[in-house]
Amino acid sequence: MKHFFLIFALGAISWSLPTFGQNAERRFFSIGLRASLNASWIGELPASTQDLQNISREDLKIGYVGGIYTQLRLPLGGLYLQPEVAISQVGGKYRYSAIVPNLAGIDNVYENFKTLSLTNLDFPLLIGYRFALGPIGLNLNLGGVFSAVLSAKETYEQEGFQGLVNLGRIEAERNIKDQINNFQAALQGGIGLDFSRFLVNISIQQNLTEVFESQTANLNLTPSELALVLDRETQRLLTAQITLGFRLY
């Protein structure tokens, strides 16, 4: 993925050299490539309950975005529509304690550390306004992002205790696509600059859809398995990203 970003940057620079320093022509329709680096986290965590405690965010989840953008200029000054198609990687890292009784009715305490990773096919639809500042354009944009989840996995570390007795430690990765909402919706807002064929944009995206579907049924689960699904409520992703774009036409 790092090689993709390097090739993208070198190709864009070489293509733009003949027009560098000239004001980009404002076309009715334009199309280009975009590549982003993002940082995402769980913006809303489950509330603490008798069984779910010590919930906290950990490190940011770093991901990449690559795709195509188009701009349709509207006959209202600098107003434009910007539909996009992109592949994105988002997620979050967090930890919590789950208290689950065993078959003897004795409470087991499980310390869980999780990394959630989603790969999405995104369809952003933004409306923006461009303010001309000589050869540079200042762009403000706002809109919605509709996503289809292509893959979802969860990497977790779990350590269990029964009083002072250590029940063991587990480190594993599992596919959780059947446990999440496979279609997500979000709001996105950003600000950026364009010059010649280049554009740079910084944006914030807030998911409106909860990551997980309704909590998994608790039937036929062992205490340690139950401890891994008690967090399946009220989780929404928040993402910050910086984007480099290059106009092809």
N, C-alpha and C positions, 0 to 999 in steps of 0.2 A: 504493500500500500504506500510506503514511503517513496518507492521508486516511481509509482504513478504520479505522486505530487511533484517530484523532480522533473519528470518528463513533461508534465502539464505546464509547469512554469517555464522551462526552457523553450518549449514549442511556442508558447504564447508570446514570449519575448522576441523570438526570431521572426514570427509572423507580423508582429506589430511594429517592427523597426521602421519600415517605410512610411508609416503614418504617425509615428511617435511625435508628440508635441503639437499635433493638429487637433482641432476640436472635432470630436466624433459627430458625424452627421446624424441628425435626429430623424430616424426613419419611422414610418408607420408600424413596421414589423421588424423585429430583430430577434436573433437566436444566438445562444452561446453555451459554453460549458461552465460548470461551477464545481469547485472542490472546497470542502469545509473541514475544519477541525473543531470538534465540539467537546463540551464537558457536561455531563448530565448527572442528576442525582434524584433521589426520591423526594419530591417536593412536599408530599403529604404522607406521613407515616400513620399506621394504625394507633388508636388511642390505647393507653395502658388499661388493662383489666386485671382481674384476680389471677388469670392464667397467663397473661402476657405482660411482661414488665421489662424495665431497663432498655427501652427502645431508643436507639440513637443512630444517626447517620455516620458513616465512615468516610473513606476517601471518595473523590469524584471518579466517575467512570468516563474515561477518555475514549472517543470514537471518531469515525470519519464519515463524511458525506460526499458523494459524487453524483453528478447528474447533469441535466440539460435545463436551461431556462429560456423562456421566450418573453418578449415585451410587446405589448400592443398599445401604441400611443393613442390616447383619446383626444378629441378636439376640444379640450378644456385646459389650455395652458400646458403645464408640465405633468398632467395627470396620465397615468398609465396602468394597465393591467399586466400582471406578471405570473402566468401559469408556469409551473415547474414539474419535473419528474426526477426523482432522486432515490438512491439507495442510502440508507442511514444506519448507523450503529449507535444505540443508546442503551441506557441502563442505570444502575445505581448500586451502591454498597451500603449495607446497614447491618446492625446486630440487635439481638434481643434475647431475653430469657423467657423460656416457656416452662410452666409448672404443670405437670401431667401426672395424675395418679396411676400407679401400676395396678395389676390384677389383685394385689393384696390390699389396695386402698392406700398405699403409702406414696407420698408425693415424690416424684422424680423431677429434678431441675435440669433443664437442657440449655446450655449456652450455645447460641447459634450465630454464626457470622456468614452473611450471604452476599454474593455478587450476582446481580440480575443483568442479563445481556439479551437485547432484542435487535434483530435485523429487520428493517422495515422497508417497504416500497412506499415512498411518500409522494403525495400529490398536493403541493402547496398552491394556493391561489391567493395572490396578494394584490392589493391595490396600493399604488404609490404616487408620490408627487416629486418631481425633479425641479430643484431650484438651480438655475444656471448661474455659475460664478466664474465667468470668463471661460477658459477651456475646461474647467472642472464642474461637475454636476454634484449637488448634494441631494441625496435621495432619502426620503422617509417612506416606509411601507408598513402595512398592517394587513393581516388576513388570516385565513384558516388553513390548516394542514390536515389532510385526510390520509390515513396510513393503513396499509394492509401488512400485518405481521408475517414475515416470511419464515423466521425461526426464532425460538425463544429457549434459552437455557439458564440454568441456575447452578452456580458453583457454591458449595457450602462446606463449612467446617462446623461440626457439632460435637460438644463434649457434655456427657451426662453425669449427674451426681445423685446419689441417694444418701442424704445426710453428708457424712464425710467420706463416703465410699465413692470412688471414681468408677463410673460405669463404662468408660472407654471413650475414645475419640474417633470420629469418622470424618474423612475428607472425600468428597465425591462431586461429580457433575451429572446433571440429569436434564432431559428434555422436558420442558413444561408447557409446550405450545398448546396442549389440550386443556390447560388450566387458566389461560388468559383470554382477554377479549381480543380477538384476532383483527378487529377493526377499531382503530383509535382516531380520535379527533382532538385537535389542539388549536390554540391561538398563537400567532407569531407576530412580533413587532420588531422593527429594526431600523437602523440608520447606516448610510454608506456614502461612498464617493465613487464617481466614475471619471476616467480620464482616458481619452483616445479609446482603445478597445478594452481597457481594463476596468474592473469594478471591485471594490472592497466593501464588505458589509459586516456589521456586527448585529446580532439579533438574539432575542430571548423567546423561548417557546414554552408555553404552559399547557400541559395535557389537560383536557376536560374529561376524558374517559379514564376510569380506573384501570389499572394494569390487569388485575385479576378479575375473573368472573366471581360469582357468589362463592362463599367459602366451601371448600371441598367437604363432602360428607365424611363424617368421622367414623363410619362403620368399618370394621375389619382392619383398623390401623393399629399398629403397635404404638406404645407410648412415644418412642423416638420418632416414628413416622408422623404421629399426630402433632408433635412439637414443630415439625417442619411446615405445617399448613395453618397454624393458628394465626399467622400474619396475613392471611389472604383477604384483607379488607382495606379499603380506603387508601390505596397507594396510587399516586399520580406522579408522573415524571415532569421534571423541570430541566430545560436544556439551554445552555448558552453556546453560541457558535460564532466563529469568524470565518467568512467566506471570501474566496478569491474567484472572480469570474472573468471570463474572456469572451468577448463578442466575436462570433464568427461572421455574422452578417448584420 
